[in-house]
């Protein structure tokens, strides 16, 4: 990095015990076009320490013991040199134009941060479904975030001014899975955000995702609700439990976790008073996904597959394939 162009964007990548996934992710982080970047990898206590990547634009920080993803991101923030910060989880992928598209949109709008649409993929690189930011005309982004997590693809999305991140204290280290949602709520309370309506992120759904531990997630959600209850009351919004359950059900179902998907659909059916959702839960509990697919085709409700974004195949190829 010495002698090179000034760093515009610091890309912070927390990781732990995922060397193969990390290598693939760093390959796409290193292919960003039109932006001077540095990548700050934070090894959060991996059993086998991460080796220093060969690229001179990558710096490595190591925690001797695991301290959690929020602490790892904050360590990256403290060490970063860029005017802008972006966060990339060690199992996700970016389009090569992701950062420049966000910077262009920020500069033309005068916003402080930007986020994009994305797709959810499986471990083979196959697109499971689109993950696009919903639009709610007339409702502020802050109010939408208090109601539900409307910024797609977890913490691999937002590009934000570094000084704004530091002004809000970075990530709340008491959270794990919900640290990114909490961060985005606090960010949107003090800064202007703008969407980039392009699918520029691929979020990987696999067995190691943090959000698959339902018991831990339920406990964390309780603390999250307590923290943001005053802001929700001020803004006149409530937690969208129905949307939350739909999200949980879709994630488990796409991952082939039928028992967890069935549980989420059962609770969703009760919340919505919709017996068809309860029937879906019963069918899924019996590993009946093919039955549901046949019914959808029969009634003409089988959604067309999401077309992979044009950059995905080359990104996966550059990252070493699947």
C-alpha positions in Angstrom: 0.0 0.0 0.0 3.0 2.3 0.5 3.6 4.5 -2.5 0.3 3.6 -4.1 -2.8 5.8 -4.5 -4.6 7.0 -1.4 -7.1 4.5 0.0 -10.6 5.4 -0.8 -12.4 2.3 0.7 -11.3 0.0 3.5 -13.0 -3.4 3.1 -13.2 -5.1 6.5 -13.5 -8.9 6.4 -13.9 -10.8 9.7 -13.2 -14.5 9.6 -12.8 -17.6 11.8 -11.9 -21.1 10.7 -13.0 -20.7 7.1 -9.7 -20.6 5.1 -11.2 -21.9 1.8 -14.2 -19.6 2.0 -12.0 -16.7 2.9 -9.7 -17.2 -0.1 -12.7 -17.2 -2.5 -14.2 -14.1 -0.9 -10.9 -12.2 -1.0 -10.6 -12.9 -4.7 -13.8 -11.0 -5.4 -12.9 -8.2 -2.9 -9.6 -7.8 -4.8 -11.3 -7.4 -8.2 -13.1 -4.1 -7.5 -13.0 -1.7 -10.4 -12.3 2.0 -10.3 -11.7 2.3 -6.6 -8.5 2.4 -4.6 -9.0 -0.2 -1.8 -7.4 -1.8 1.1 -8.7 -5.1 2.6 -8.4 -5.5 6.4 -8.8 -9.2 7.3 -9.6 -9.7 11.0 -8.8 -13.3 12.1 -11.1 -13.8 15.1 -9.1 -16.5 16.9 -9.0 -19.2 14.2 -7.6 -22.5 15.4 -5.2 -22.5 12.5 -4.2 -18.8 12.2 -4.9 -17.2 8.9 -1.7 -16.7 6.8 -0.8 -13.2 5.6 -2.3 -12.9 2.0 0.2 -12.3 -0.7 -1.5 -9.1 -2.0 0.1 -6.0 -0.7 -3.3 -4.3 -0.4 -4.4 -6.8 2.2 -3.6 -6.4 5.9 -4.1 -9.0 8.6 -5.1 -8.5 12.2 -5.4 -11.4 14.6 -7.3 -12.0 17.8 -5.6 -14.6 19.9 -9.0 -16.0 21.0 -12.5 -15.6 19.5 -14.2 -12.4 20.5 -17.2 -12.3 18.2 -18.0 -10.9 14.8 -18.9 -7.4 16.1 -15.6 -7.1 18.0 -13.7 -8.3 14.8 -15.4 -5.6 12.7 -14.6 -2.9 15.2 -11.0 -4.0 15.2 -11.0 -3.6 11.4 -12.6 -0.2 11.7 -9.9 1.0 14.2 -7.2 -0.1 11.8 -8.7 1.2 8.6 -7.3 4.1 6.6 -10.0 4.7 4.0 -12.5 7.6 3.8 -15.2 5.0 3.3 -15.8 1.6 4.9 -17.3 -1.5 3.5 -17.9 -4.8 5.3 -17.7 -8.2 3.6 -18.4 -11.5 5.4 -15.9 -14.3 4.6 -18.4 -16.4 2.7 -20.0 -13.8 0.4 -19.2 -12.4 -3.1 -19.3 -9.0 -4.7 -19.7 -7.9 -8.3 -16.5 -6.1 -9.5 -18.5 -2.8 -9.8 -20.2 -3.0 -6.4 -18.1 -0.3 -4.6 -17.9 2.1 -7.6 -21.6 1.9 -8.2 -22.2 2.7 -4.6 -19.7 5.6 -4.6 -21.2 7.0 -7.7 -24.7 6.9 -6.3 -23.6 8.5 -3.0 -21.8 11.3 -4.8 -24.8 12.1 -7.1 -27.3 12.0 -4.2 -25.2 13.6 -1.4 -26.0 10.6 0.9 -23.7 9.2 3.6 -24.1 5.5 2.8 -25.4 3.2 0.1 -26.7 -0.3 -0.2 -27.6 -2.6 -3.1 -29.8 -5.5 -4.0 -28.5 -9.1 -4.1 -29.0 -12.8 -4.6 -28.8 -15.7 -2.2 -26.8 -18.6 -3.5 -26.0 -22.1 -2.2 -22.6 -23.8 -1.8 -22.6 -24.8 -5.4 -23.0 -21.2 -6.5 -26.6 -21.8 -7.7 -29.0 -18.8 -7.2 -31.8 -19.7 -4.7 -33.7 -16.4 -4.8 -33.3 -12.7 -5.2 -32.7 -10.6 -2.1 -33.8 -7.1 -3.0 -34.5 -4.1 -0.8 -38.2 -3.4 -0.6 -39.4 0.1 -1.4 -41.8 1.9 0.9 -42.6 5.3 -0.6 -43.2 7.9 2.0 -41.6 5.9 4.8 -38.1 6.8 6.0 -35.4 4.1 5.8 -34.9 4.5 9.6 -38.6 3.7 10.3 -38.5 0.7 7.9 -35.4 -0.7 9.6 -37.0 -0.4 13.0 -39.9 -2.4 11.6 -37.8 -5.1 9.8 -34.4 -5.7 8.4 -34.9 -4.2 4.9 -31.2 -4.0 3.8 -30.4 -7.2 2.0 -27.5 -9.6 2.3 -26.5 -9.0 5.9 -23.3 -7.1 6.6 -21.8 -7.5 3.2 -23.8 -4.6 1.8 -23.4 -1.1 3.2 -20.7 1.3 2.0 -20.5 4.2 4.5 -18.4 7.2 5.4 -15.8 6.2 8.0 -16.3 9.2 10.2 -20.1 8.4 10.4 -19.3 4.9 11.5 -16.9 6.1 14.2 -19.5 8.7 15.4 -22.0 6.0 16.2 -19.4 3.8 17.9 -19.2 1.1 15.3 -20.9 -2.2 16.0 -22.6 -3.2 19.3 -20.4 -5.9 20.6 -23.2 -7.5 22.7 -24.8 -8.8 19.4 -23.8 -11.5 17.0 -26.2 -12.4 14.2 -28.2 -9.2 14.7 -25.2 -6.9 14.9 -25.6 -5.7 11.3 -29.3 -4.9 11.7 -28.6 -3.0 14.9 -25.7 -1.1 13.1 -28.0 -0.2 10.2 -30.7 1.1 12.5 -28.3 3.3 14.4 -26.7 4.4 11.1 -30.0 5.4 9.5 -30.9 7.5 12.6 -28.0 9.9 12.0 -27.1 9.6 8.3 -28.8 9.5 4.9 -28.8 6.3 3.0 -29.5 5.6 -0.7 -30.3 2.4 -2.6 -28.5 1.1 -5.7 -31.1 -1.0 -7.5 -28.7 -3.5 -8.9 -27.9 -7.1 -7.7 -24.3 -6.7 -6.8 -23.9 -9.1 -3.9 -24.2 -12.9 -3.6 -25.0 -14.0 0.0 -24.0 -17.7 0.6 -26.5 -19.8 2.5 -24.8 -22.8 4.1 -24.8 -25.0 7.2 -22.3 -22.7 9.0 -24.4 -19.6 8.9 -24.8 -18.0 12.3 -28.5 -17.5 11.9 -29.3 -21.2 11.9 -29.0 -21.5 15.7 -32.7 -20.7 16.6 -32.3 -20.8 20.3 -29.4 -18.3 20.4 -31.1 -16.1 17.8 -34.4 -16.0 19.9 -32.4 -14.9 23.0 -30.5 -12.2 20.9 -33.8 -11.0 19.4 -35.2 -10.4 22.8 -32.3 -8.2 23.8 -32.5 -6.5 20.4 -36.2 -5.7 20.9 -35.6 -4.3 24.3 -32.8 -2.0 23.0 -34.9 -0.6 20.1 -38.3 -0.5 21.8 -38.0 3.3 22.8 -37.1 4.2 19.2 -40.0 2.2 17.8 -42.3 3.9 20.2 -41.1 7.3 19.2 -41.5 6.5 15.5 -44.8 4.8 15.9 -43.8 1.5 14.4 -43.8 -2.1 15.7 -41.6 -5.1 15.0 -42.9 -6.9 12.0 -43.0 -10.4 13.4 -44.7 -11.8 10.4 -41.9 -10.7 8.1 -39.4 -12.1 10.5 -41.0 -15.5 10.5 -41.2 -15.5 6.7 -37.5 -14.7 6.6 -36.7 -17.5 9.0 -38.8 -20.0 7.1 -37.4 -19.1 3.7 -33.8 -19.4 5.0 -34.4 -22.8 6.6 -36.3 -24.1 3.6 -33.7 -23.0 1.1 -31.0 -24.7 3.2 -33.0 -27.9 3.2 -33.6 -27.7 7.0 -37.2 -29.1 6.9 -37.8 -29.3 10.6 -36.8 -25.7 11.3 -38.7 -24.5 8.2 -41.8 -26.4 9.4 -41.5 -24.8 12.9 -41.3 -21.3 11.4 -44.2 -21.9 9.0 -46.3 -23.2 11.9 -45.7 -20.1 14.0 -46.3 -18.0 10.9 -49.6 -19.7 10.3 -50.7 -19.0 13.9 -49.5 -15.3 13.7 -51.4 -14.8 10.4 -54.3 -17.0 11.2 -53.7 -18.7 7.9 -54.5 -22.5 7.9 -52.7 -22.9 4.6 -49.4 -21.9 6.2 -50.1 -24.5 8.9 -50.7 -27.1 6.3 -47.4 -26.1 4.6 -45.7 -26.6 8.0 -47.1 -30.1 8.3 -46.1 -31.1 4.8 -42.5 -29.8 5.3 -42.2 -31.6 8.6 -42.7 -34.8 6.6 -40.0 -33.7 4.1 -42.6 -32.8 1.7 -40.9 -30.1 -0.4 -41.5 -32.0 -3.6 -45.2 -32.2 -2.8 -45.4 -28.4 -2.3 -43.5 -27.9 -5.5 -46.0 -30.1 -7.4 -48.9 -28.2 -5.9 -47.4 -24.8 -6.9 -46.9 -26.0 -10.5 -50.5 -27.4 -10.5 -52.1 -24.1 -9.4 -49.7 -22.0 -11.6 -48.0 -20.4 -8.6 -44.5 -21.8 -9.2 -42.3 -18.7 -9.3 -39.9 -18.4 -12.2 -36.3 -19.0 -11.2 -34.2 -15.9 -10.5 -31.8 -15.2 -13.3 -28.2 -15.1 -12.0 -26.6 -11.6 -12.3 -24.2 -11.5 -15.3 -21.1 -11.0 -13.1 -21.7 -14.1 -10.8 -20.3 -16.8 -13.0 -17.0 -14.9 -13.6 -16.8 -14.0 -9.9 -17.1 -17.6 -8.8 -14.6 -18.7 -11.5 -12.1 -16.1 -10.3 -12.7 -17.3 -6.7 -11.8 -20.8 -7.6 -15.2 -22.2 -8.3 -17.4 -24.3 -6.1 
